[in-house]
Amino acid sequence: MHFLISMSQRFNQTRWTAAFCPFCGRWEAVRIVNVFEVTSLYLIPISRSLKGRIYVCDICERTIEDDESIGDIKIGGWDQDDWFAKLWSKLEPDEVVPDHDPNGRERIESLLSATEIALSLSQVDVGAGLITGLIFGVFGSFPICYGLIETKQVTTKDEFKVYFLGVLLGALFGAILGAIGQYLLWRPRVALRKIRTACRNYAVQSVTLAEVAENHRGIVRRAALRVSQELP
């Protein structure tokens, strides 16, 4: 008997803090995220263990180093609508708020370049598309095999062999097409989500976003220009 066991990671934000993001070139709100390792049996989670903690810039979503001298607050203690100054006042009430221009070009450039990295093939999880395509490929192969047998399009009389090869090929092609389909559909959606969320949360101006978008190409450029048209 064979068992299909897989390992994956899950992320869960627990608190807010602030830190200097070297990619955005300024102090930013930072998500404190717990990283869990999940063990699954036939895609059903059976165990979860805490592996560590990471600090993620809320603008570019890159992992950065935490400034241990800065405190943190619970996840419900601050919202992006409250602006960075209010977060800082809760973390360091006696310190001057660092410069935090929401429309700094370096900051927006960091967001768009991070989006390009997120769209790379190495960052894409096509597991769902692969499994969906495999299932459709397997079930879709049965009527095809049946039709070939009934119309005598195959020379062998061994029906089991026909169904076995049909299911095998159907699963293979279905998985490939499912993975490709998810990859192609997933990239534009991720680009829009990342850019739209950051720009709306931090009041980025449409003009600045459109100007920086001209330095990029393809999906990221189109997504940034679309979001710029949605912004005030």
Secondary structure, DSSP 8 states (H G I E B T S, - for coil): ----EEEEEEEEEEEEEEEEETTTTEEEEEEEEEEEEEEEETTEEEEEEEEEEEEEETTT--EE---TTS--EEGGG--GGGHHHHHHHHH-TTS------TT-HHHHHHHHHHHHHHTSGGG---HHHHHHHHHHHHHHHHHHHHHHHHTT-S----HHHHHHHHHHHHHHHHHHHHHHHHHHHHHHHHHHHHHHHHHHHTT--HHHHHHHHTT--HHHHHHHHHHHHH--
